[in-house]
Amino acid sequence: MQELLKRCFYDKMTITEAVKFIEKSYGKKVTEKSIKTAKENIKACSNIDWE
């Protein structure tokens, strides 16, 4: 799930847009833990806070 979230980040989506897209397209619930992990990975790699 974190990989999908990171792809959405690099596609210039906000967190809200990414969650809606993933839940609608894949029919899976995005957990807060997945969002937190993705945000931490993005911060570590690109030094950008994803909002």
mmCIF file of the N, C-alpha and C atoms, coordinates in Angstrom:
data_MODEL
# 
_entry.id   MODEL 
# 
loop_
_atom_site.group_PDB 
_atom_site.id 
_atom_site.type_symbol 
_atom_site.label_atom_id 
_atom_site.label_alt_id 
_atom_site.label_comp_id 
_atom_site.label_asym_id 
_atom_site.label_entity_id 
_atom_site.label_seq_id 
_atom_site.pdbx_PDB_ins_code 
_atom_site.Cartn_x 
_atom_site.Cartn_y 
_atom_site.Cartn_z 
_atom_site.occupancy 
_atom_site.B_iso_or_equiv 
_atom_site.pdbx_formal_charge 
_atom_site.auth_seq_id 
_atom_site.auth_comp_id 
_atom_site.auth_asym_id 
_atom_site.auth_atom_id 
_atom_site.pdbx_PDB_model_num 
ATOM 1   N N  . MET A 1 1  ? 0.819   -1.190 0.000  1.00 0.00 ? 1  MET A N  1 
ATOM 2   C CA . MET A 1 1  ? 0.000   0.000  0.000  1.00 0.00 ? 1  MET A CA 1 
ATOM 3   C C  . MET A 1 1  ? 0.869   1.262  0.000  1.00 0.00 ? 1  MET A C  1 
ATOM 4   N N  . GLN A 1 2  ? 1.997   1.185  0.724  1.00 0.00 ? 2  GLN A N  1 
ATOM 5   C CA . GLN A 1 2  ? 2.874   2.355  0.775  1.00 0.00 ? 2  GLN A CA 1 
ATOM 6   C C  . GLN A 1 2  ? 3.418   2.699  -0.615 1.00 0.00 ? 2  GLN A C  1 
ATOM 7   N N  . GLU A 1 3  ? 3.674   1.666  -1.410 1.00 0.00 ? 3  GLU A N  1 
ATOM 8   C CA . GLU A 1 3  ? 4.188   1.916  -2.763 1.00 0.00 ? 3  GLU A CA 1 
ATOM 9   C C  . GLU A 1 3  ? 3.148   2.652  -3.612 1.00 0.00 ? 3  GLU A C  1 
ATOM 10  N N  . LEU A 1 4  ? 1.893   2.262  -3.491 1.00 0.00 ? 4  LEU A N  1 
ATOM 11  C CA . LEU A 1 4  ? 0.832   2.972  -4.217 1.00 0.00 ? 4  LEU A CA 1 
ATOM 12  C C  . LEU A 1 4  ? 0.752   4.424  -3.766 1.00 0.00 ? 4  LEU A C  1 
ATOM 13  N N  . LEU A 1 5  ? 0.843   4.634  -2.463 1.00 0.00 ? 5  LEU A N  1 
ATOM 14  C CA . LEU A 1 5  ? 0.790   6.001  -1.938 1.00 0.00 ? 5  LEU A CA 1 
ATOM 15  C C  . LEU A 1 5  ? 1.969   6.828  -2.450 1.00 0.00 ? 5  LEU A C  1 
ATOM 16  N N  . LYS A 1 6  ? 3.153   6.233  -2.469 1.00 0.00 ? 6  LYS A N  1 
ATOM 17  C CA . LYS A 1 6  ? 4.322   6.965  -2.965 1.00 0.00 ? 6  LYS A CA 1 
ATOM 18  C C  . LYS A 1 6  ? 4.184   7.294  -4.448 1.00 0.00 ? 6  LYS A C  1 
ATOM 19  N N  . ARG A 1 7  ? 3.626   6.390  -5.223 1.00 0.00 ? 7  ARG A N  1 
ATOM 20  C CA . ARG A 1 7  ? 3.391   6.682  -6.648 1.00 0.00 ? 7  ARG A CA 1 
ATOM 21  C C  . ARG A 1 7  ? 2.440   7.856  -6.806 1.00 0.00 ? 7  ARG A C  1 
ATOM 22  N N  . CYS A 1 8  ? 1.412   7.881  -5.976 1.00 0.00 ? 8  CYS A N  1 
ATOM 23  C CA . CYS A 1 8  ? 0.459   8.996  -6.028 1.00 0.00 ? 8  CYS A CA 1 
ATOM 24  C C  . CYS A 1 8  ? 1.146   10.311 -5.670 1.00 0.00 ? 8  CYS A C  1 
ATOM 25  N N  . PHE A 1 9  ? 2.049   10.276 -4.698 1.00 0.00 ? 9  PHE A N  1 
ATOM 26  C CA . PHE A 1 9  ? 2.806   11.476 -4.332 1.00 0.00 ? 9  PHE A CA 1 
ATOM 27  C C  . PHE A 1 9  ? 3.590   12.001 -5.538 1.00 0.00 ? 9  PHE A C  1 
ATOM 28  N N  . TYR A 1 10 ? 4.279   11.110 -6.229 1.00 0.00 ? 10 TYR A N  1 
ATOM 29  C CA . TYR A 1 10 ? 5.085   11.524 -7.377 1.00 0.00 ? 10 TYR A CA 1 
ATOM 30  C C  . TYR A 1 10 ? 4.223   11.907 -8.581 1.00 0.00 ? 10 TYR A C  1 
ATOM 31  N N  . ASP A 1 11 ? 2.941   11.524 -8.546 1.00 0.00 ? 11 ASP A N  1 
ATOM 32  C CA . ASP A 1 11 ? 1.993   11.969 -9.569 1.00 0.00 ? 11 ASP A CA 1 
ATOM 33  C C  . ASP A 1 11 ? 1.318   13.284 -9.166 1.00 0.00 ? 11 ASP A C  1 
ATOM 34  N N  . LYS A 1 12 ? 1.830   13.917 -8.117 1.00 0.00 ? 12 LYS A N  1 
ATOM 35  C CA . LYS A 1 12 ? 1.380   15.240 -7.653 1.00 0.00 ? 12 LYS A CA 1 
ATOM 36  C C  . LYS A 1 12 ? -0.007  15.236 -7.008 1.00 0.00 ? 12 LYS A C  1 
ATOM 37  N N  . MET A 1 13 ? -0.419  14.114 -6.422 1.00 0.00 ? 13 MET A N  1 
ATOM 38  C CA . MET A 1 13 ? -1.698  14.056 -5.699 1.00 0.00 ? 13 MET A CA 1 
ATOM 39  C C  . MET A 1 13 ? -1.472  14.447 -4.245 1.00 0.00 ? 13 MET A C  1 
ATOM 40  N N  . THR A 1 14 ? -2.516  14.985 -3.621 1.00 0.00 ? 14 THR A N  1 
ATOM 41  C CA . THR A 1 14 ? -2.477  15.209 -2.184 1.00 0.00 ? 14 THR A CA 1 
ATOM 42  C C  . THR A 1 14 ? -2.773  13.878 -1.499 1.00 0.00 ? 14 THR A C  1 
ATOM 43  N N  . ILE A 1 15 ? -2.615  13.830 -0.193 1.00 0.00 ? 15 ILE A N  1 
ATOM 44  C CA . ILE A 1 15 ? -2.907  12.599 0.538  1.00 0.00 ? 15 ILE A CA 1 
ATOM 45  C C  . ILE A 1 15 ? -4.379  12.236 0.380  1.00 0.00 ? 15 ILE A C  1 
ATOM 46  N N  . THR A 1 16 ? -5.251  13.223 0.493  1.00 0.00 ? 16 THR A N  1 
ATOM 47  C CA . THR A 1 16 ? -6.689  12.977 0.371  1.00 0.00 ? 16 THR A CA 1 
ATOM 48  C C  . THR A 1 16 ? -7.035  12.434 -1.004 1.00 0.00 ? 16 THR A C  1 
ATOM 49  N N  . GLU A 1 17 ? -6.475  13.042 -2.042 1.00 0.00 ? 17 GLU A N  1 
ATOM 50  C CA . GLU A 1 17 ? -6.724  12.566 -3.405 1.00 0.00 ? 17 GLU A CA 1 
ATOM 51  C C  . GLU A 1 17 ? -6.209  11.144 -3.589 1.00 0.00 ? 17 GLU A C  1 
ATOM 52  N N  . ALA A 1 18 ? -5.030  10.866 -3.035 1.00 0.00 ? 18 ALA A N  1 
ATOM 53  C CA . ALA A 1 18 ? -4.427  9.537  -3.167 1.00 0.00 ? 18 ALA A CA 1 
ATOM 54  C C  . ALA A 1 18 ? -5.286  8.479  -2.481 1.00 0.00 ? 18 ALA A C  1 
ATOM 55  N N  . VAL A 1 19 ? -5.752  8.780  -1.286 1.00 0.00 ? 19 VAL A N  1 
ATOM 56  C CA . VAL A 1 19 ? -6.576  7.819  -0.550 1.00 0.00 ? 19 VAL A CA 1 
ATOM 57  C C  . VAL A 1 19 ? -7.874  7.544  -1.305 1.00 0.00 ? 19 VAL A C  1 
ATOM 58  N N  . LYS A 1 20 ? -8.522  8.590  -1.777 1.00 0.00 ? 20 LYS A N  1 
ATOM 59  C CA . LYS A 1 20 ? -9.762  8.409  -2.541 1.00 0.00 ? 20 LYS A CA 1 
ATOM 60  C C  . LYS A 1 20 ? -9.510  7.591  -3.799 1.00 0.00 ? 20 LYS A C  1 
ATOM 61  N N  . PHE A 1 21 ? -8.442  7.894  -4.512 1.00 0.00 ? 21 PHE A N  1 
ATOM 62  C CA . PHE A 1 21 ? -8.105  7.178  -5.743 1.00 0.00 ? 21 PHE A CA 1 
ATOM 63  C C  . PHE A 1 21 ? -7.864  5.695  -5.469 1.00 0.00 ? 21 PHE A C  1 
ATOM 64  N N  . ILE A 1 22 ? -7.046  5.394  -4.468 1.00 0.00 ? 22 ILE A N  1 
ATOM 65  C CA . ILE A 1 22 ? -6.710  4.002  -4.165 1.00 0.00 ? 22 ILE A CA 1 
ATOM 66  C C  . ILE A 1 22 ? -7.943  3.233  -3.712 1.00 0.00 ? 22 ILE A C  1 
ATOM 67  N N  . GLU A 1 23 ? -8.728  3.836  -2.835 1.00 0.00 ? 23 GLU A N  1 
ATOM 68  C CA . GLU A 1 23 ? -9.908  3.134  -2.329 1.00 0.00 ? 23 GLU A CA 1 
ATOM 69  C C  . GLU A 1 23 ? -10.938 2.898  -3.426 1.00 0.00 ? 23 GLU A C  1 
ATOM 70  N N  . LYS A 1 24 ? -11.091 3.849  -4.331 1.00 0.00 ? 24 LYS A N  1 
ATOM 71  C CA . LYS A 1 24 ? -12.046 3.685  -5.429 1.00 0.00 ? 24 LYS A CA 1 
ATOM 72  C C  . LYS A 1 24 ? -11.519 2.705  -6.485 1.00 0.00 ? 24 LYS A C  1 
ATOM 73  N N  . SER A 1 25 ? -10.266 2.828  -6.850 1.00 0.00 ? 25 SER A N  1 
ATOM 74  C CA . SER A 1 25 ? -9.699  2.010  -7.922 1.00 0.00 ? 25 SER A CA 1 
ATOM 75  C C  . SER A 1 25 ? -9.410  0.573  -7.510 1.00 0.00 ? 25 SER A C  1 
ATOM 76  N N  . TYR A 1 26 ? -8.910  0.393  -6.298 1.00 0.00 ? 26 TYR A N  1 
ATOM 77  C CA . TYR A 1 26 ? -8.479  -0.934 -5.865 1.00 0.00 ? 26 TYR A CA 1 
ATOM 78  C C  . TYR A 1 26 ? -9.438  -1.589 -4.872 1.00 0.00 ? 26 TYR A C  1 
ATOM 79  N N  . GLY A 1 27 ? -10.398 -0.808 -4.359 1.00 0.00 ? 27 GLY A N  1 
ATOM 80  C CA . GLY A 1 27 ? -11.370 -1.362 -3.420 1.00 0.00 ? 27 GLY A CA 1 
ATOM 81  C C  . GLY A 1 27 ? -10.766 -1.781 -2.095 1.00 0.00 ? 27 GLY A C  1 
ATOM 82  N N  . LYS A 1 28 ? -9.660  -1.152 -1.714 1.00 0.00 ? 28 LYS A N  1 
ATOM 83  C CA . LYS A 1 28 ? -8.993  -1.484 -0.458 1.00 0.00 ? 28 LYS A CA 1 
ATOM 84  C C  . LYS A 1 28 ? -8.960  -0.260 0.439  1.00 0.00 ? 28 LYS A C  1 
ATOM 85  N N  . LYS A 1 29 ? -9.083  -0.489 1.736  1.00 0.00 ? 29 LYS A N  1 
ATOM 86  C CA . LYS A 1 29 ? -9.040  0.587  2.716  1.00 0.00 ? 29 LYS A CA 1 
ATOM 87  C C  . LYS A 1 29 ? -7.595  0.974  2.977  1.00 0.00 ? 29 LYS A C  1 
ATOM 88  N N  . VAL A 1 30 ? -7.306  2.268  2.926  1.00 0.00 ? 30 VAL A N  1 
ATOM 89  C CA . VAL A 1 30 ? -5.967  2.775  3.220  1.00 0.00 ? 30 VAL A CA 1 
ATOM 90  C C  . VAL A 1 30 ? -5.902  3.075  4.719  1.00 0.00 ? 30 VAL A C  1 
ATOM 91  N N  . THR A 1 31 ? -4.968  2.450  5.410  1.00 0.00 ? 31 THR A N  1 
ATOM 92  C CA . THR A 1 31 ? -4.859  2.625  6.855  1.00 0.00 ? 31 THR A CA 1 
ATOM 93  C C  . THR A 1 31 ? -3.983  3.826  7.200  1.00 0.00 ? 31 THR A C  1 
ATOM 94  N N  . GLU A 1 32 ? -4.172  4.322  8.406  1.00 0.00 ? 32 GLU A N  1 
ATOM 95  C CA . GLU A 1 32 ? -3.344  5.428  8.891  1.00 0.00 ? 32 GLU A CA 1 
ATOM 96  C C  . GLU A 1 32 ? -1.879  5.006  8.976  1.00 0.00 ? 32 GLU A C  1 
ATOM 97  N N  . LYS A 1 33 ? -1.639  3.745  9.305  1.00 0.00 ? 33 LYS A N  1 
ATOM 98  C CA . LYS A 1 33 ? -0.266  3.244  9.392  1.00 0.00 ? 33 LYS A CA 1 
ATOM 99  C C  . LYS A 1 33 ? 0.411   3.294  8.023  1.00 0.00 ? 33 LYS A C  1 
ATOM 100 N N  . SER A 1 34 ? -0.322  2.940  6.968  1.00 0.00 ? 34 SER A N  1 
ATOM 101 C CA . SER A 1 34 ? 0.232   2.987  5.612  1.00 0.00 ? 34 SER A CA 1 
ATOM 102 C C  . SER A 1 34 ? 0.555   4.426  5.219  1.00 0.00 ? 34 SER A C  1 
ATOM 103 N N  . ILE A 1 35 ? -0.337  5.335  5.550  1.00 0.00 ? 35 ILE A N  1 
ATOM 104 C CA . ILE A 1 35 ? -0.114  6.749  5.239  1.00 0.00 ? 35 ILE A CA 1 
ATOM 105 C C  . ILE A 1 35 ? 1.113   7.264  5.990  1.00 0.00 ? 35 ILE A C  1 
ATOM 106 N N  . LYS A 1 36 ? 1.201   6.926  7.268  1.00 0.00 ? 36 LYS A N  1 
ATOM 107 C CA . LYS A 1 36 ? 2.336   7.381  8.084  1.00 0.00 ? 36 LYS A CA 1 
ATOM 108 C C  . LYS A 1 36 ? 3.653   6.851  7.529  1.00 0.00 ? 36 LYS A C  1 
ATOM 109 N N  . THR A 1 37 ? 3.685   5.564  7.192  1.00 0.00 ? 37 THR A N  1 
ATOM 110 C CA . THR A 1 37 ? 4.903   4.951  6.655  1.00 0.00 ? 37 THR A CA 1 
ATOM 111 C C  . THR A 1 37 ? 5.302   5.586  5.324  1.00 0.00 ? 37 THR A C  1 
ATOM 112 N N  . ALA A 1 38 ? 4.331   5.807  4.451  1.00 0.00 ? 38 ALA A N  1 
ATOM 113 C CA . ALA A 1 38 ? 4.616   6.435  3.161  1.00 0.00 ? 38 ALA A CA 1 
ATOM 114 C C  . ALA A 1 38 ? 5.153   7.844  3.353  1.00 0.00 ? 38 ALA A C  1 
ATOM 115 N N  . LYS A 1 39 ? 4.531   8.599  4.256  1.00 0.00 ? 39 LYS A N  1 
ATOM 116 C CA . LYS A 1 39 ? 4.994   9.973  4.520  1.00 0.00 ? 39 LYS A CA 1 
ATOM 117 C C  . LYS A 1 39 ? 6.423   9.987  5.051  1.00 0.00 ? 39 LYS A C  1 
ATOM 118 N N  . GLU A 1 40 ? 6.743   9.035  5.932  1.00 0.00 ? 40 GLU A N  1 
ATOM 119 C CA . GLU A 1 40 ? 8.102   8.950  6.474  1.00 0.00 ? 40 GLU A CA 1 
ATOM 120 C C  . GLU A 1 40 ? 9.108   8.609  5.382  1.00 0.00 ? 40 GLU A C  1 
ATOM 121 N N  . ASN A 1 41 ? 8.758   7.682  4.493  1.00 0.00 ? 41 ASN A N  1 
ATOM 122 C CA . ASN A 1 41 ? 9.655   7.302  3.396  1.00 0.00 ? 41 ASN A CA 1 
ATOM 123 C C  . ASN A 1 41 ? 9.869   8.465  2.433  1.00 0.00 ? 41 ASN A C  1 
ATOM 124 N N  . ILE A 1 42 ? 8.805   9.190  2.124  1.00 0.00 ? 42 ILE A N  1 
ATOM 125 C CA . ILE A 1 42 ? 8.914   10.344 1.224  1.00 0.00 ? 42 ILE A CA 1 
ATOM 126 C C  . ILE A 1 42 ? 9.798   11.411 1.860  1.00 0.00 ? 42 ILE A C  1 
ATOM 127 N N  . LYS A 1 43 ? 9.603   11.659 3.148  1.00 0.00 ? 43 LYS A N  1 
ATOM 128 C CA . LYS A 1 43 ? 10.409  12.656 3.859  1.00 0.00 ? 43 LYS A CA 1 
ATOM 129 C C  . LYS A 1 43 ? 11.886  12.257 3.850  1.00 0.00 ? 43 LYS A C  1 
ATOM 130 N N  . ALA A 1 44 ? 12.162  10.969 4.068  1.00 0.00 ? 44 ALA A N  1 
ATOM 131 C CA . ALA A 1 44 ? 13.545  10.488 4.114  1.00 0.00 ? 44 ALA A CA 1 
ATOM 132 C C  . ALA A 1 44 ? 14.219  10.588 2.743  1.00 0.00 ? 44 ALA A C  1 
ATOM 133 N N  . CYS A 1 45 ? 13.461  10.319 1.692  1.00 0.00 ? 45 CYS A N  1 
ATOM 134 C CA . CYS A 1 45 ? 14.046  10.304 0.350  1.00 0.00 ? 45 CYS A CA 1 
ATOM 135 C C  . CYS A 1 45 ? 14.133  11.667 -0.298 1.00 0.00 ? 45 CYS A C  1 
ATOM 136 N N  . SER A 1 46 ? 13.112  12.485 -0.112 1.00 0.00 ? 46 SER A N  1 
ATOM 137 C CA . SER A 1 46 ? 13.077  13.758 -0.842 1.00 0.00 ? 46 SER A CA 1 
ATOM 138 C C  . SER A 1 46 ? 13.051  14.991 0.055  1.00 0.00 ? 46 SER A C  1 
ATOM 139 N N  . ASN A 1 47 ? 13.004  14.774 1.361  1.00 0.00 ? 47 ASN A N  1 
ATOM 140 C CA . ASN A 1 47 ? 12.969  15.861 2.336  1.00 0.00 ? 47 ASN A CA 1 
ATOM 141 C C  . ASN A 1 47 ? 11.765  16.791 2.114  1.00 0.00 ? 47 ASN A C  1 
ATOM 142 N N  . ILE A 1 48 ? 10.637  16.203 1.699  1.00 0.00 ? 48 ILE A N  1 
ATOM 143 C CA . ILE A 1 48 ? 9.410   16.950 1.462  1.00 0.00 ? 48 ILE A CA 1 
ATOM 144 C C  . ILE A 1 48 ? 8.327   16.373 2.363  1.00 0.00 ? 48 ILE A C  1 
ATOM 145 N N  . ASP A 1 49 ? 7.589   17.263 3.046  1.00 0.00 ? 49 ASP A N  1 
ATOM 146 C CA . ASP A 1 49 ? 6.450   16.825 3.848  1.00 0.00 ? 49 ASP A CA 1 
ATOM 147 C C  . ASP A 1 49 ? 5.240   16.741 2.938  1.00 0.00 ? 49 ASP A C  1 
ATOM 148 N N  . TRP A 1 50 ? 4.675   15.543 2.831  1.00 0.00 ? 50 TRP A N  1 
ATOM 149 C CA . TRP A 1 50 ? 3.506   15.334 1.964  1.00 0.00 ? 50 TRP A CA 1 
ATOM 150 C C  . TRP A 1 50 ? 2.259   15.736 2.722  1.00 0.00 ? 50 TRP A C  1 
ATOM 151 N N  . GLU A 1 51 ? 1.492   16.600 2.140  1.00 0.00 ? 51 GLU A N  1 
ATOM 152 C CA . GLU A 1 51 ? 0.252   17.064 2.783  1.00 0.00 ? 51 GLU A CA 1 
ATOM 153 C C  . GLU A 1 51 ? -0.941  16.653 2.014  1.00 0.00 ? 51 GLU A C  1 
# 
